[in-house]
């Protein structure tokens, strides 16, 4: 069985995510900081009319804080849950 992946670059590392979890791939969007949020939460953004948390994967994984370059991948963490 073939698996399709989205490859993400975080700092100097490459990560792979099954495309089933990738809702969309976008150009960087304006992100509004949220006071008091965790250090890996970059803020929130309006994506297709839905307020979505933006995470810094480098900070979350303990690699390094990163600035968006190129495109952003929106991962659906509610994949498989009842809507």
Secondary structure in CASP SS format (residue, H / E / C, confidence):
PFRMAT SS
TARGET T0000
AUTHOR 0000-0000-0000
METHOD secondary structure of the structure
MODEL  1
X C 1.00
X C 1.00
X C 1.00
X C 1.00
X E 1.00
X E 1.00
X E 1.00
X E 1.00
X E 1.00
X E 1.00
X C 1.00
X C 1.00
X E 1.00
X E 1.00
X E 1.00
X E 1.00
X E 1.00
X E 1.00
X H 1.00
X H 1.00
X H 1.00
X E 1.00
X E 1.00
X E 1.00
X E 1.00
X E 1.00
X E 1.00
X C 1.00
X C 1.00
X C 1.00
X C 1.00
X E 1.00
X C 1.00
X C 1.00
X C 1.00
X C 1.00
X C 1.00
X C 1.00
X C 1.00
X C 1.00
X E 1.00
X E 1.00
X E 1.00
X E 1.00
X E 1.00
X E 1.00
X E 1.00
X C 1.00
X C 1.00
X E 1.00
X E 1.00
X E 1.00
X E 1.00
X E 1.00
X E 1.00
X C 1.00
X H 1.00
X H 1.00
X H 1.00
X H 1.00
X C 1.00
X C 1.00
X C 1.00
X C 1.00
X C 1.00
X C 1.00
X C 1.00
X C 1.00
X C 1.00
X C 1.00
X E 1.00
X E 1.00
X E 1.00
X E 1.00
X E 1.00
X C 1.00
X C 1.00
X C 1.00
X C 1.00
X C 1.00
X C 1.00
X C 1.00
X C 1.00
END
